[in-house]
Amino acid sequence: MRARSDFLRRLRAVRRLRISLKGWGGVGAMAAVCVLAVAFVLLLPLTQSRGETSADVGGQRTAQGIQTKAAKCDDSTIQDQSPPPSDAGGKTIDAIKARGFLKVGVDQNSYRWGYRDPNSAKGDLAGFDIDLVTAIAKNIFGSAYNDDRIQFLAIPTNERILAVQKNRVDMVVRTMTITCKRAGLVAFSAPYFVTGQQVLAPKVSSITGYNDTLANKRVCSAKTSTANDHLNDDKGHKIPASVKIMDPVPNQLDCLVKLQLGEADAVVTDGALAASQAAQDPTVELKGSPFTTEYYGVAMNLQATDLVQRVNRILETYRTSPDGWRASYDKWLLPTLRGGSKSANPPVPKYK
């Protein structure tokens, strides 16, 4: 509005100038006045403040404005950004009920987390993550729940996100760390487990942890894992530049195989997973303390807000129920994790 007032004031000045020049300069003077008027019109857009009007650029009407920078994501607090719990249904939950079963991506090779139990008659899946899946399905289907209400799909580490995005599964419950990068691709529940990256190596190895003793050592990690990210980011800083980061493997358990075959000197992975692998193979052990703090979450499609909120509601009960989180932890993980572990209690959730 102020720019428009300036323009009108200048236009009135032009008119006064034209009257004062009447009979003075003939055509040449009038031409000069016209040039001044045209100049005022052309300068009008330049006198307007940004954000007060819009301009036509290339045939498209675009608003002028000051761009606001998006808040920077922080991996140390991203686990607190899940939507609040809700018992309400929605299109995602309705579709699951109409289908008749929940499709879940899990691991079938991680001992005590998600693995084929050789002691069961049918080689059923068992473990800490499998117990959580069962609790989720029981809540969704209620009295109609039975074992057929869950369809487990074995998903490699490097395909977890794609499986959710392509709706091949309704969710992934597979020791998946909540990170800023991943949170832009899938929706996470509130955290259900806290752990940290740690080093696994043969007991006879001179490696003592995530430190200088990794110099010139071949270190294995899984593709798209947070372990692989840390190795590449920390090389030459927190760990020696001479560390030989091996090509990442599709499944985290493949690293243990390479360690057993002598093709790798150490493995970097979540400490809780590494502890279970050490239980599988008594010739290897955890080296040093965890060097990160990370949180596992249930991964779901970004559009499945109703399912995310329902899972958060289920987790609220699961954490405190006598036959929930604590019973599952004591059964599967307590025998392999060290005393006083940061993983010994469920994380306290915060919601956005």
HELIX and SHEET records of a PDB file:
HELIX    1   1 ARG A    2  SER A   20  1                                  19    
HELIX    2   2 GLY A   26  THR A   47  1                                  22    
HELIX    3   3 ILE A   78  ASP A   80  5                                   3    
HELIX    4   4 LYS A   91  ARG A   99  1                                   9    
HELIX    5   5 PHE A  128  PHE A  141  1                                  14    
HELIX    6   6 GLY A  142  ALA A  144  5                                   3    
HELIX    7   7 ASP A  147  ARG A  149  5                                   3    
HELIX    8   8 THR A  157  GLU A  159  5                                   3    
HELIX    9   9 ARG A  160  GLN A  165  1                                   6    
HELIX   10  10 CYS A  180  ALA A  183  1                                   4    
HELIX   11  11 ASP A  212  LEU A  214  5                                   3    
HELIX   12  12 THR A  226  ASP A  234  1                                   9    
HELIX   13  13 LEU A  253  GLN A  260  1                                   8    
HELIX   14  14 GLY A  271  GLN A  280  1                                  10    
HELIX   15  15 THR A  305  THR A  320  1                                  16    
HELIX   16  16 TRP A  325  TRP A  332  1                                   8    
HELIX   17  17 LYS A  342  ALA A  344  5                                   3    
SHEET    1   A 2 SER A  54  VAL A  57  0                                        
SHEET    2   A 2 GLN A  60  ALA A  63 -1                                        
SHEET    1   B 5 ILE A 150  ALA A 154  0                                        
SHEET    2   B 5 LEU A 102  VAL A 106  1                                        
SHEET    3   B 5 MET A 171  VAL A 172  1                                        
SHEET    4   B 5 ALA A 299  MET A 300 -1                                        
SHEET    5   B 5 ALA A 187  PHE A 188 -1                                        
SHEET    1   C 3 ASN A 109  SER A 110  0                                        
SHEET    2   C 3 GLY A 114  ARG A 116 -1                                        
SHEET    3   C 3 LEU A 125  ALA A 126 -1                                        
SHEET    1   D 2 PHE A 193  THR A 195  0                                        
SHEET    2   D 2 GLU A 294  TYR A 296 -1                                        
SHEET    1   E 5 LYS A 244  ILE A 245  0                                        
SHEET    2   E 5 ARG A 218  CYS A 220  1                                        
SHEET    3   E 5 ALA A 266  ASP A 270  1                                        
SHEET    4   E 5 GLN A 197  PRO A 202 -1                                        
SHEET    5   E 5 VAL A 284  LYS A 287 -1                                        
END                                                                             
